[in-house]
Amino acid sequence: MIAVAALTPPIEKLQAHFVQHREHNFLLSGDGAEAFASLGADCCGPVIFVRYGVALAAGRGIFIPARAVHDYGRVYDGMAALDWMVKSGLQHPRADAIGLCDDGSAVTFLLRELDLAIAPTVFASGDANDFPGSRVAASVHLEGEGCGHSSAVLRADNYLPVVRIPALTDLALALEQIARKIAAAS
C-alpha cells in the first residue's frame, strides 16, 4: 500500500515564459518571447514549471493527479496518470485517482468524482515549489523564423486556447492584440 502523502503530482519543466498582463495569465513562446514577456506586469521564464489539474464534480475545486489505478489494477504514475485519465477515465468510473487538491491536501477519488468531460486546468510558475501555481488562460505563440515548441508546450496546448501572433515590430500593440484574443477565446 502506498501512502497518499508520499505521492507528488508531476511537474513539467517548460522552455517558455509565463506572463501576467491585466487579468490574463498566459504561456508565451516563440521568436522574441523574452523581449515581449518583459512588457507584462509580471513575468517569469525562460524556464517555467507547469502542473495540470482536473476539476472535481459539482465545481468543488481542482485535483492534481499523481497516480491513477485502473479498475483491474494497472497503475499509471506521473503524467501517464493524467494522460490515461483524460483519454480513458470516462470508461472507468470506479478507477482510483491519487494526488493533491489545489489546497495541497492529499486525497484519493474515484474517477466518477472528477469532471473528466472538461479539459484539465493548467497552472504555471517560475518556481517548482510554488503549488499549484497560477491558473493559465491561454498559450500564446509568437510566430517567426524557426519557431519551434517542446512537447511540454504541445501538452499544454491540448488543454488551452492557442493564440498565434504574427511577427510584429510594435510589442505594445501585440500585447493588446493578445489580451483581445484571449478574452474572445474565453
Backbone bond lengths (Angstrom), bond angles and torsions (degrees), N, CA, C in turn:
res aa  C-N    CA-C-N  psi(-1)  N-CA   C-N-CA  omega(-1)  CA-C   N-CA-C  phi
1 M - - - 1.457 - - 1.529 108.96 -
2 I 1.312 117.55 131.04 1.460 123.66 179.25 1.528 108.74 -95.24
3 A 1.314 116.79 131.70 1.459 120.42 176.44 1.524 109.02 -70.43
4 V 1.331 116.04 133.98 1.459 120.80 -179.22 1.526 110.54 -57.38
5 A 1.318 117.51 -41.68 1.463 121.49 -177.14 1.527 112.36 -65.13
6 A 1.355 117.93 -21.15 1.461 121.11 -178.24 1.528 112.19 -77.55
7 L 1.323 117.70 -14.45 1.457 120.99 -178.81 1.525 110.65 -91.20
8 T 1.308 115.69 130.98 1.455 121.14 178.72 1.520 108.64 -114.00
9 P 1.337 118.09 127.01 1.465 119.10 177.84 1.524 110.91 -59.60
10 P 1.317 116.41 145.38 1.463 120.04 -177.79 1.523 111.99 -69.76
11 I 1.303 113.85 156.59 1.461 121.34 177.20 1.522 106.97 -134.78
12 E 1.322 116.28 137.21 1.459 120.44 178.05 1.521 109.79 -102.68
13 K 1.310 114.81 134.51 1.467 121.57 174.48 1.527 106.11 -90.34
14 L 1.311 115.68 125.53 1.453 120.56 -170.53 1.525 110.93 -125.63
15 Q 1.317 116.62 135.75 1.466 121.86 174.80 1.526 107.79 -85.25
16 A 1.316 115.87 87.69 1.466 122.45 -179.18 1.518 107.73 -164.90
17 H 1.303 116.02 -178.34 1.464 122.24 176.00 1.521 108.04 -116.99
18 F 1.322 115.70 151.09 1.460 121.88 172.53 1.521 106.20 -113.77
19 V 1.330 116.45 121.07 1.464 121.85 -174.88 1.523 109.70 -119.33
20 Q 1.328 115.35 134.70 1.459 121.90 172.83 1.523 106.72 -113.16
21 H 1.319 116.21 112.32 1.472 122.02 -179.46 1.518 107.98 -128.69
22 R 1.319 115.59 116.72 1.464 122.27 -174.37 1.520 107.99 55.37
23 E 1.337 117.04 -125.69 1.469 118.96 -179.64 1.523 112.35 -93.42
24 H 1.325 117.72 7.32 1.463 121.54 -175.97 1.528 111.73 -104.93
25 N 1.329 115.55 130.47 1.467 122.96 172.51 1.518 106.70 -111.84
26 F 1.331 117.71 128.21 1.458 117.97 -179.34 1.523 111.86 -147.38
27 L 1.345 114.50 155.41 1.456 122.15 172.13 1.518 106.79 -84.09
28 L 1.306 117.27 144.33 1.459 121.62 -177.67 1.520 109.18 -133.57
29 S 1.323 116.19 127.07 1.463 120.57 177.48 1.525 108.90 -144.06
30 G 1.312 115.31 163.84 1.455 120.51 177.52 1.518 112.17 116.15
31 D 1.330 114.40 -176.15 1.465 121.56 -177.97 1.524 110.90 -64.59
32 G 1.317 116.94 127.13 1.457 121.79 178.30 1.513 114.69 80.16
33 A 1.320 117.75 13.56 1.468 120.81 -176.26 1.526 112.11 -62.01
34 E 1.323 117.27 -37.31 1.468 119.48 -176.88 1.527 111.85 -64.90
35 A 1.320 117.37 -46.43 1.470 120.73 178.45 1.519 110.39 -64.74
36 F 1.305 115.28 -39.37 1.458 120.71 -179.66 1.524 111.48 -66.81
37 A 1.335 117.21 -43.99 1.468 121.88 -178.16 1.518 111.47 -60.10
38 S 1.317 117.09 -32.68 1.464 120.30 -177.74 1.529 112.44 -65.95
39 L 1.336 118.21 -15.11 1.466 121.69 177.66 1.524 112.11 -78.43
40 G 1.338 117.13 -20.83 1.462 120.66 -178.72 1.518 111.34 -69.81
41 A 1.321 116.14 156.92 1.466 120.67 179.22 1.525 110.34 -59.92
42 D 1.293 117.04 -45.75 1.462 123.16 176.38 1.513 107.44 -133.67
43 C 1.323 116.55 136.32 1.456 119.18 176.85 1.518 109.49 -149.86
44 C 1.307 115.47 156.36 1.459 121.35 173.26 1.521 107.53 -145.03
45 G 1.295 116.00 156.92 1.445 121.85 -178.50 1.514 107.93 145.34
46 P 1.277 121.06 179.72 1.453 128.85 11.65 1.523 114.89 -80.74
47 V 1.332 117.78 0.83 1.464 120.41 174.35 1.522 107.53 -115.15
48 I 1.333 115.80 127.37 1.460 120.90 176.58 1.520 108.95 -129.17
49 F 1.317 115.75 169.26 1.456 121.83 -178.88 1.523 108.64 -121.13
50 V 1.333 115.85 131.95 1.460 121.73 -173.33 1.523 109.90 -122.27
51 R 1.335 115.55 136.35 1.468 123.26 173.14 1.520 108.11 -124.39
52 Y 1.326 115.03 159.62 1.462 121.20 -179.60 1.517 109.23 -125.23
53 G 1.325 116.45 138.05 1.452 121.55 179.70 1.517 111.12 -127.76
54 V 1.320 115.28 153.33 1.457 122.73 179.44 1.521 107.92 -112.54
55 A 1.324 116.71 135.64 1.465 120.81 -179.73 1.526 110.22 -68.57
56 L 1.323 115.26 139.57 1.458 120.57 172.97 1.523 108.03 -78.81
57 A 1.329 116.67 147.06 1.460 120.80 178.42 1.523 109.12 -58.37
58 A 1.295 116.77 150.47 1.467 124.11 179.10 1.527 111.92 65.24
59 G 1.335 117.69 22.66 1.458 121.63 173.46 1.511 115.74 60.88
60 R 1.320 117.53 35.66 1.467 120.85 -176.39 1.519 113.97 -87.51
61 G 1.299 120.15 1.45 1.452 121.47 -179.51 1.514 111.90 139.89
62 I 1.325 115.47 -164.57 1.465 122.61 -178.10 1.525 109.15 -122.47
63 F 1.335 115.71 140.30 1.461 124.11 178.28 1.522 107.63 -115.25
64 I 1.337 117.07 129.64 1.465 122.03 178.70 1.529 107.39 -106.84
65 P 1.344 117.33 106.12 1.464 120.49 -173.35 1.526 113.83 -74.73
66 A 1.333 114.83 144.47 1.462 121.94 173.56 1.526 110.17 -116.44
67 R 1.341 116.03 -29.06 1.465 121.08 -177.05 1.525 108.79 -151.00
68 A 1.315 115.46 145.34 1.462 121.88 171.43 1.517 107.34 -128.81
69 V 1.331 115.50 139.31 1.464 120.75 178.99 1.521 107.54 -120.87
70 H 1.326 115.55 113.72 1.461 124.93 179.92 1.523 109.84 -58.41
71 D 1.317 117.57 153.12 1.472 122.94 178.32 1.528 111.88 -49.71
72 Y 1.325 116.33 -33.28 1.466 120.81 -175.66 1.521 112.84 -100.00
73 G 1.335 117.84 14.63 1.453 121.17 171.17 1.513 117.54 100.52
74 R 1.320 119.06 -9.39 1.467 119.46 179.24 1.529 109.38 -68.64
75 V 1.333 116.33 136.28 1.464 122.06 -175.75 1.530 109.84 -108.71
76 Y 1.329 115.44 134.33 1.464 122.85 175.81 1.523 107.48 -120.07
77 D 1.321 117.33 126.67 1.465 121.51 -179.50 1.523 111.00 -114.85
78 G 1.331 115.97 153.83 1.456 122.13 174.29 1.516 112.78 64.04
79 M 1.325 115.99 -139.73 1.466 120.85 -179.18 1.521 111.49 -63.81
80 A 1.334 117.29 -27.04 1.466 119.93 176.71 1.525 110.57 -62.50
81 A 1.338 117.56 -32.94 1.471 121.14 177.23 1.522 110.07 -64.73
82 L 1.321 116.90 -47.99 1.469 120.46 178.70 1.523 110.41 -62.00
83 D 1.324 117.24 -46.93 1.465 120.92 -178.98 1.522 111.26 -59.16
84 W 1.344 117.79 -43.98 1.460 121.08 -179.99 1.531 110.57 -66.29
85 M 1.330 117.04 -42.04 1.464 120.26 179.99 1.527 110.85 -61.60
86 V 1.332 117.56 -43.58 1.461 121.56 -179.08 1.526 110.43 -67.56
87 K 1.328 116.85 -42.07 1.461 121.16 -175.80 1.527 112.88 -78.24
88 S 1.328 118.03 -43.38 1.468 121.05 -170.33 1.520 114.92 -124.44
89 G 1.311 118.13 -2.13 1.458 121.16 -173.42 1.514 115.51 -59.63
90 L 1.335 118.11 -35.67 1.465 120.16 -179.66 1.528 111.86 -65.39
91 Q 1.313 117.66 -23.80 1.463 122.07 178.90 1.521 112.14 -83.34
92 H 1.335 118.01 -8.89 1.465 122.48 -175.50 1.530 110.57 -132.98
93 P 1.338 117.97 66.47 1.473 120.17 -175.26 1.527 114.15 -64.64
94 R 1.342 118.08 -18.88 1.472 120.25 -179.75 1.525 112.98 -92.83
95 A 1.325 117.53 -0.50 1.467 120.53 177.56 1.526 109.07 -68.23
96 D 1.325 115.75 154.62 1.463 121.51 -179.42 1.524 111.18 -97.43
97 A 1.322 115.44 145.76 1.464 122.53 172.98 1.521 107.01 -125.44
98 I 1.321 116.17 129.11 1.465 122.09 -177.19 1.527 107.77 -121.22
99 G 1.324 116.60 134.92 1.457 119.98 179.79 1.509 111.38 175.15
100 L 1.327 115.81 -144.59 1.462 121.67 -176.87 1.524 110.57 -126.46
101 C 1.327 115.70 145.72 1.462 120.39 169.41 1.522 107.52 -78.25
102 D 1.328 116.84 166.81 1.462 119.39 -177.65 1.523 113.20 -65.57
103 D 1.339 117.84 -12.32 1.470 120.59 174.70 1.527 112.30 -89.56
104 G 1.351 117.06 0.53 1.458 122.08 177.75 1.512 115.17 93.86
105 S 1.334 118.36 -3.22 1.464 120.37 -179.50 1.528 110.76 -77.46
106 A 1.344 116.02 138.11 1.464 122.55 -180.00 1.525 109.27 -77.98
107 V 1.342 116.35 132.44 1.464 121.26 -176.82 1.520 111.33 -145.86
108 T 1.336 114.23 161.90 1.457 122.85 171.37 1.520 107.58 -127.49
109 F 1.328 117.11 133.81 1.461 122.42 178.23 1.516 109.58 -128.04
110 L 1.329 116.43 153.80 1.453 121.13 162.62 1.523 105.74 -79.47
111 L 1.328 117.56 147.76 1.460 119.35 -177.43 1.526 111.82 -60.42
112 R 1.330 118.26 -27.37 1.465 119.72 179.00 1.532 111.91 -66.17
113 E 1.337 117.54 -13.82 1.459 121.31 177.69 1.537 112.37 -87.87
114 L 1.338 115.94 -1.65 1.465 121.78 -179.71 1.523 109.45 -109.85
115 D 1.309 117.21 149.05 1.464 121.61 177.69 1.527 108.66 -92.75
116 L 1.330 115.12 85.19 1.465 120.94 -177.11 1.524 112.62 -83.16
117 A 1.333 117.19 -0.95 1.460 120.56 179.57 1.528 111.96 -80.59
118 I 1.320 117.27 -13.72 1.463 119.73 177.61 1.527 109.29 -110.91
119 A 1.301 115.68 156.65 1.474 121.01 -177.58 1.526 110.56 -64.92
120 P 1.325 116.72 146.15 1.467 119.74 175.32 1.531 111.57 -58.84
121 T 1.317 115.06 153.00 1.457 122.77 175.95 1.525 108.21 -85.52
122 V 1.309 116.96 138.62 1.462 122.19 -179.85 1.530 108.55 -105.02
123 F 1.335 115.85 131.81 1.462 122.89 177.10 1.522 108.11 -119.28
124 A 1.328 117.48 143.66 1.467 121.09 179.25 1.519 110.50 -137.89
125 S 1.337 114.73 153.51 1.459 121.36 178.15 1.525 109.00 -158.71
126 G 1.312 115.74 158.60 1.460 121.03 173.98 1.511 112.37 -84.31
127 D 1.337 117.34 -8.08 1.464 123.71 -177.31 1.524 109.22 -124.29
128 A 1.320 117.57 124.05 1.465 121.75 -179.08 1.522 112.35 -61.58
129 N 1.329 118.16 -22.77 1.465 121.20 -178.83 1.523 113.41 -88.53
130 D 1.324 118.40 -5.29 1.466 122.38 178.42 1.527 107.59 -79.69
131 F 1.333 116.94 106.42 1.462 121.00 -174.54 1.510 110.54 -111.70
132 P 1.311 120.46 133.82 1.464 126.16 -8.21 1.518 113.21 -83.20
133 G 1.337 117.49 -6.53 1.454 121.70 -174.64 1.520 108.62 108.68
134 S 1.317 116.60 -168.30 1.468 121.90 178.46 1.516 109.49 -99.69
135 R 1.319 115.32 141.61 1.465 120.96 179.72 1.529 109.58 -66.23
136 V 1.328 116.08 137.02 1.461 122.96 -178.24 1.531 109.15 -103.31
137 A 1.341 116.78 134.66 1.460 121.64 -178.22 1.527 113.32 -94.41
138 A 1.336 117.73 -27.97 1.465 120.02 -175.26 1.524 110.11 -161.90
139 S 1.324 114.34 164.64 1.458 121.87 173.25 1.525 106.94 -114.38
140 V 1.322 116.50 121.51 1.463 121.93 -176.59 1.522 108.92 -109.10
141 H 1.331 115.43 128.17 1.464 121.41 177.97 1.523 108.70 -114.26
142 L 1.318 116.02 121.68 1.461 121.01 173.15 1.519 106.69 -85.35
143 E 1.305 116.20 116.61 1.456 120.08 -175.82 1.516 110.38 -88.22
144 G 1.308 114.53 140.62 1.459 120.62 179.91 1.505 108.81 -175.14
145 E 1.311 115.87 -163.05 1.462 121.63 -179.58 1.524 110.82 -64.80
146 G 1.329 117.38 127.44 1.461 122.26 172.41 1.511 114.73 61.00
147 C 1.305 118.48 38.07 1.464 121.65 -178.84 1.520 109.17 -80.24
148 G 1.319 117.51 109.16 1.448 121.52 179.11 1.510 110.63 -116.66
149 H 1.327 116.46 160.82 1.456 120.94 -177.59 1.523 109.19 -133.37
150 S 1.326 116.52 143.94 1.458 120.93 177.25 1.519 109.59 -76.82
151 S 1.330 117.33 166.60 1.461 120.82 179.28 1.516 111.44 -63.39
152 A 1.337 117.59 -28.48 1.464 119.82 178.76 1.524 110.74 -67.04
153 V 1.344 118.03 -38.88 1.461 119.48 175.68 1.517 108.80 -63.41
154 L 1.305 117.66 -41.29 1.457 120.34 179.23 1.525 111.19 -61.97
155 R 1.327 119.38 -37.85 1.463 121.78 177.29 1.532 109.29 -63.10
156 A 1.325 117.23 -48.24 1.465 120.41 179.02 1.524 110.31 -60.87
157 D 1.324 117.03 -37.85 1.463 120.70 179.57 1.525 112.46 -63.05
158 N 1.323 117.80 -24.14 1.465 120.68 176.75 1.519 111.69 -66.42
159 Y 1.315 117.75 -24.38 1.460 122.02 -172.70 1.523 113.79 -114.12
160 L 1.319 118.27 -1.50 1.465 122.24 -175.87 1.526 110.90 -126.10
161 P 1.342 116.77 152.87 1.461 117.93 167.70 1.530 108.30 -63.82
162 V 1.318 116.93 138.19 1.463 121.67 -179.75 1.527 108.52 -106.83
163 V 1.319 115.67 126.22 1.462 122.51 178.29 1.521 107.45 -112.05
164 R 1.321 116.47 125.82 1.463 121.28 178.33 1.532 108.40 -108.84
165 I 1.321 114.76 127.85 1.459 121.17 -179.04 1.526 108.11 -115.68
166 P 1.343 117.58 121.48 1.469 118.84 177.26 1.524 110.52 -67.04
167 A 1.308 115.75 158.26 1.467 120.74 179.99 1.526 109.30 -56.46
168 L 1.322 116.16 121.59 1.466 122.28 179.90 1.519 108.63 -126.08
169 T 1.310 116.54 148.38 1.460 118.71 177.49 1.519 111.56 -85.66
170 D 1.319 118.45 -30.97 1.460 122.25 -178.93 1.529 109.27 -90.47
171 L 1.330 116.65 98.90 1.460 120.98 -176.02 1.522 112.63 -66.01
172 A 1.330 118.41 -35.43 1.467 120.84 179.37 1.525 110.43 -63.52
173 L 1.324 117.83 -39.12 1.458 121.96 177.02 1.526 110.01 -64.28
174 A 1.323 117.19 -40.31 1.460 121.05 179.05 1.525 110.94 -63.61
175 L 1.323 118.19 -37.61 1.463 121.90 178.77 1.525 110.67 -62.29
176 E 1.321 117.25 -41.58 1.470 120.95 177.04 1.525 110.66 -66.90
177 Q 1.325 117.11 -38.34 1.461 121.67 178.21 1.528 110.09 -63.48
178 I 1.317 117.71 -41.04 1.466 121.90 177.76 1.519 110.30 -62.98
179 A 1.331 117.48 -46.04 1.466 120.89 -179.98 1.524 110.72 -58.87
180 R 1.333 118.17 -42.71 1.473 121.44 178.73 1.520 111.15 -64.88
181 K 1.344 117.53 -43.07 1.465 120.37 -178.03 1.526 111.66 -68.35
182 I 1.332 117.69 -37.38 1.467 120.38 177.52 1.525 109.54 -65.79
183 A 1.329 117.32 -43.76 1.466 120.82 178.83 1.527 110.66 -61.24
184 A 1.323 117.63 -39.69 1.460 121.19 179.36 1.524 111.92 -68.93
185 A 1.339 117.31 -32.75 1.468 121.31 -178.70 1.523 112.47 -79.66
186 S 1.322 117.71 -18.66 1.472 121.16 -175.96 1.505 112.66 -81.91
